[in-house]
Amino acid sequence: MSFDAVPDPAVRRYLDSRRNWIGLLLAATFTAITWPTTAETHDIAAFLLPVFAAGSAWSLAFVFAGPRAVRVGWAMVTVTAAVASLFPASNAPMPMPIPMFITLLVMTFAGLLTQPLDKVPVLTLITAGAFVVGLTPDMRIGWIFALVVVAIGTSFVRYRMSAQKVIAERSVVAEHAQAREAVLAERARIARELHDVVAHRMSMVVVMSQTAKYRLAAADPAETIGPGADAEFTAIADAARQSLDEVRQLLGVLRPSDGDADVELTPMQGVDDLPELVASARAAGVDIDFADRVDRWGDPGAAGAAAYRIVQESVTNAARHAPGAQVVVRLDRDGADVIVSIVNGPAVAEPDGAGSGHGLVGMNERASAVGGELTHGPTSDGGFAVTARIPLPTR
């Protein structure tokens, strides 16, 4: 049933509720009961009877209409019943008309269920005052005591239900926060992989492009590099550098992809891949002195992958920020740990821009992820040193 033709939106919403129609039925029924009953028990002028009957019984029309409407209905019946109790009762067991007393009990209970908890004491106190006016002395204590007990009981139940609801809502919020943290952690992991793999390759392209003309000339002194070839190498270096900058910008925002295409997966790189890494860096013109002095690696697992990434990032940083400097890479065994040391000397040529700091953060995170620790800092001769202590897994 819809009442779209009703001009007042509040009235239209009221009439659209089936529960409010139950309240209207109760109000009409109690009006038909209160009017003649009050006329029989109290000396009230005939023209006032419909006013008192409507003022008490029609409060039931608001019993299902929401907290504000219940408050209005409770106030209506409280005032009407209290005032009616002041009239002489010639044939009644108590000053308050019984239909009004029943209506007051119904609306008081509705108020205890719907009003804010901080308003319940006020509602209880005012209703107790109406009991004092409308009940006989031998009835007051019992009804007021029952009112207080019901008020405390309903308040306790409502408070507990409200607390459980708040706990449930906070649990949902906490679960969402944990899920978000997991997503962010996964995004950070993917970002580290992008940085370690893509940034390393692009840095090698930059170094190879910048040093190719010198290496070619050194290989064949009679060969001269013309202006066109020189400009070509410079353009390659600029394009690679711009691509590297764009990749770094993309590390902060990883958008999901459909991933419909089949992608060939490769194993995670580890210590066995370090010779290939060193060879590719040497091919790019980086002077590397590499020595793996760990006699028994066993199955290093994640520790081996962490060592590989730390060496890869350190070599990349040295190639970019200390071009022309020698890079010394050492892997040594110290008890159950492996010491990974990467030291480069001062730059011989002009460094290729300033670093973003993501590489050092990533290396620290990788070492911490396998229970290790990493230190880094400048050396006394103007170079830079990175040292990682990585525990090997025990079998």
Phi, psi and omega in degrees: 000132181229144181238058182295336182283346180289126186291324184278120181298322181295317178295322180295318177294323179298314183287337180285347181270127179293326180296325179293332176292328173296319177298319177297320178296317177298319180297316180295320181295313182290333175296317179294335178273317187292318185302301182290327181294317179294325178295329180280329188258340186230148178272079180242137181304146184299323182287344178270343183301313179296330178294312179294321180296314180291320182297332179264308187292322184284358170292337178293341178294343182257006189294332179247013189265009178110163185304315182295316180294321177298320179298318178296314180297318178298318178297320180301308185288328179295312180294314182297314181294320180295317180293319179297330180291342180280344178281150180299134178252106185277331184216062183215148180285348180204163183298325183276132176303136185300316178300324178291324179296317178296316179298321178297319178298317181297313183289329176294317178295321176298321178294321178296332181274335189246336185280155177304146184300328180286348178265348183298317178301320179295315179299317180295318181295317181292319178296321176298323175298320177295326176295321180298321181284321190261352182247158177285158183305323182285346180262338189298310187300314182297314182290323178293320177298316178297321178299315181295318180298314180296320180297315179294317181296313180294324179295319179296315180297316180296320180295318180293317179296320178295319179296318178296322178295317179297318179297318179296318179296318179292327177295319178296317179298318179296320178296318178296320179295319178295320178296320178294319178297322178295320178296315180296322178296319178294321176298319179295321178297316179297321179298320178296318179298317178299317182296315184292319185275301186292314182297323178297313181298317181293324178295321178296323177298316179299313182295316180297319181294321183285332185255357185299316184296326179285320180292322178294318179294324179290326179290325180220091185301334181285343182281132178247143179262112183287170180301324181295315179294321178299316178295325180295315179298320180296320179295320178298315180298318180296316180296318179295320179296319178295320178297321178296320178296321179293323177297318179298322178294326181284344181297330182283338183231107180251111182266141180291146177241162182292324179064036181287328184286144177286129182245131178282120183271143178242151180297156177295134182287144182219202185294333178294341181266359181297319177301321178294321177298316180296320180295320179293324178292320178295322178297334178275000177099008179273130179275105184242132171251104188246136176211123175257104185255022175273117186286321182229105177277327186066225176249091187290336179060232182295330178296320177294321177295321179295318179298318180298313182294323179295316177296317181299313182292321181294318178295319178299315179297319180295320180295326183276316189261348177222061182297138180088348182276150176284142179244123181253119181244125180229137173237117184233156178262134176225090184066236180271002183248159172247131178260117178255119183235127177231117182232130174238151178280185179291157181294138176268321177252179181290129181299155181268070174080175181270153180276159179269343181090351181293326183297314179296320177298316179298319179295319177300316181295321181293318178295317180295326183297333180254016178083015180258191179215156184223138175235151180205156179167168181289153177263171184292335181268008178096004178270204182213142183232139174233127180230128180236136173252114186239119177285136177275147179293142178267140182253000000 
